[in-house]
Amino acid sequence: MSLQSALQKLASFRTNNTRESQETFEKGLIVLKSGKSTKLGDEGWAFLEQLALAAVDIGRLDIADQCLKQLGEKFPDSPRVDVLTGIRMEATEPPSTILAFYDELLRINSANAAIWKRRISILRRVGKIEKAVEDLNEYLDTFYTDVEGWLELADIHSSCNQYTSALQALSHALLLTPQNPFTFLQFAETAYTSGDIPLALKMFLVVIDMNEGEDEDTIPLGISVRAWWGTKLCTRQLVSSSTTHSSQSNTPVPKNIKLIDELATERVLTAYSGEQGIQARSLVSNWMSGRQ
């Protein structure tokens, strides 16, 4: 492959935010061996950062060190290079050493969001969950609009069976991404796991409503299938229960719950129509009818 072709491919990976570590490394090595990476201007430095990450991913730390050396010489006080250095250290150094390195960087510049997130990930990895939650809350006090941070906090709480706290974190993510159906789906599934079935049903229906292109003649696909399954699981419990389901969020059960249950049944079965879905449709139908 020519140098120009390799550069174009690597640029497309950066534009599309594609990791593809092995291919990035192979094509990046062509550019690095050409000795022209530092003569490409801004593109050259972006390439070195890209190659360094790919090299760490596949365990070629010698190449990562070469990239970091060139970047460090060009940008001696760069926060981005500091982050790359930390990621490189995570491959070989003990957590205590890495945490000390990140602590020193935050002492110098407490506004380095990437360092905060790397540090929190290390704390979670070594099992210091309480400290990770404490630091993540402190981080989000400053960087409130970081949706990934709120999702991470929700995931930590869910992993500890603290679903109320997880839902609180997800509520912030919903405020920040009101048009993202995947965030609503995560909220619905967390509410279902917590036992708040009416709230879960409400949010599953929101996900369905957000897929505006879907009508009764359309076969549900992707996230819609998952949302309809969630709806069916909720309505099945609400319809079959002889007692009133309590809701920690005081979410009322819809008066037309039986109609919603019938619609959910129809939409889930429709999702398994066609030749490839015949066997699955039969299993789903048996489950819905209580025969399995």
VENUR-V200761 format. One record per residue. N is the residue number from 1. PHI is phi in whole degrees, -180 to 180 (NA if undefined). OMEGA is omega as a letter, one per 30 degrees, with the letter a starting at -180 (999 if undefined). Layout:
N;PHI;OMEGA + N;PHI;OMEGA
//
This chain:
1;NA;a + 2;-74;l + 3;-61;a + 4;-65;l + 5;-65;l + 6;-63;l + 7;-64;l + 8;-65;l + 9;-66;l + 10;-66;l + 11;-65;l + 12;-66;l + 13;-62;a + 14;-67;a + 15;-63;a + 16;-93;a + 17;54;a + 18;-101;a + 19;-77;l + 20;40;a + 21;-59;a + 22;-64;l + 23;-68;l + 24;-61;a + 25;-64;a + 26;-62;a + 27;-75;l + 28;-67;l + 29;-64;l + 30;-61;a + 31;-68;a + 32;-63;a + 33;-70;l + 34;-72;l + 35;74;a + 36;-106;a + 37;-62;a + 38;-81;a + 39;-105;a + 40;-99;a + 41;72;a + 42;-61;l + 43;-62;a + 44;-64;l + 45;-71;l + 46;-64;l + 47;-65;a + 48;-63;l + 49;-64;l + 50;-62;a + 51;-68;l + 52;-60;l + 53;-64;l + 54;-64;l + 55;-65;l + 56;-65;a + 57;-58;a + 58;-100;l + 59;85;l + 60;-92;a + 61;-70;l + 62;-65;l + 63;-71;l + 64;-60;l + 65;-65;l + 66;-62;l + 67;-65;a + 68;-65;l + 69;-63;l + 70;-66;l + 71;-67;a + 72;-65;l + 73;-70;a + 74;-80;a + 75;-127;a + 76;-63;a + 77;-118;a + 78;-81;l + 79;-61;l + 80;-66;l + 81;-68;l + 82;-60;l + 83;-63;l + 84;-61;l + 85;-62;l + 86;-64;l + 87;-63;l + 88;-63;l + 89;-65;a + 90;-61;a + 91;-76;a + 92;-135;a + 93;-91;l + 94;-69;a + 95;-55;a + 96;-62;l + 97;-69;a + 98;-67;l + 99;-63;l + 100;-65;l + 101;-64;l + 102;-66;l + 103;-61;a + 104;-66;l + 105;-65;l + 106;-71;l + 107;-65;l + 108;-76;a + 109;-143;a + 110;-74;a + 111;-94;l + 112;-82;a + 113;-61;a + 114;-64;l + 115;-67;l + 116;-54;a + 117;-70;l + 118;-65;a + 119;-64;l + 120;-64;l + 121;-65;l + 122;-66;l + 123;-59;l + 124;-68;a + 125;-65;a + 126;-90;l + 127;88;l + 128;-89;a + 129;-66;a + 130;-60;l + 131;-68;l + 132;-63;l + 133;-65;l + 134;-60;a + 135;-68;a + 136;-68;l + 137;-64;l + 138;-65;l + 139;-62;a + 140;-71;l + 141;-63;l + 142;-94;a + 143;-109;a + 144;-60;a + 145;-81;l + 146;-79;a + 147;-62;l + 148;-60;l + 149;-65;l + 150;-67;l + 151;-67;l + 152;-64;l + 153;-63;l + 154;-62;a + 155;-66;l + 156;-63;l + 157;-62;l + 158;-64;l + 159;-66;l + 160;-103;a + 161;62;l + 162;-100;a + 163;-72;l + 164;-63;l + 165;-66;l + 166;-63;l + 167;-66;l + 168;-64;l + 169;-65;l + 170;-66;l + 171;-62;l + 172;-67;l + 173;-64;l + 174;-65;l + 175;-64;a + 176;-84;a + 177;-132;a + 178;-68;a + 179;-105;a + 180;-100;a + 181;-66;a + 182;-67;l + 183;-68;l + 184;-65;l + 185;-64;l + 186;-63;l + 187;-62;a + 188;-62;a + 189;-68;l + 190;-68;l + 191;-62;l + 192;-63;l + 193;-63;a + 194;-75;l + 195;97;l + 196;-88;a + 197;-64;l + 198;-59;l + 199;-67;l + 200;-60;l + 201;-59;a + 202;-57;a + 203;-77;l + 204;-62;l + 205;-68;l + 206;-64;l + 207;-60;l + 208;-63;a + 209;-65;a + 210;-73;l + 211;-86;a + 212;-63;a + 213;-79;a + 214;-88;l + 215;-134;a + 216;-67;a + 217;-96;a + 218;-94;l + 219;-80;l + 220;-60;l + 221;-135;l + 222;55;a + 223;-63;l + 224;-65;l + 225;-61;a + 226;-64;a + 227;-67;l + 228;-68;l + 229;-62;l + 230;-61;l + 231;-60;a + 232;-64;l + 233;-60;l + 234;-69;a + 235;-66;l + 236;-60;l + 237;-69;a + 238;-69;a + 239;-75;a + 240;-80;a + 241;-75;l + 242;-87;l + 243;-111;l + 244;-77;a + 245;-76;l + 246;-80;l + 247;-130;l + 248;-61;a + 249;-93;a + 250;60;l + 251;-80;a + 252;-76;l + 253;-83;a + 254;-59;a + 255;-67;a + 256;-97;a + 257;-60;a + 258;-68;l + 259;-67;l + 260;-63;l + 261;-63;l + 262;-63;l + 263;-66;l + 264;-61;l + 265;-60;a + 266;-63;a + 267;-70;l + 268;-66;l + 269;-65;l + 270;-63;a + 271;-63;a + 272;-107;l + 273;-81;a + 274;93;a + 275;-61;a + 276;-71;a + 277;-101;a + 278;-60;a + 279;-66;l + 280;-64;a + 281;-61;l + 282;-65;l + 283;-64;a + 284;-64;a + 285;-62;l + 286;-62;l + 287;-64;a + 288;-67;a + 289;-88;l + 290;83;a + 291;-88;a + 292;-149;999
//
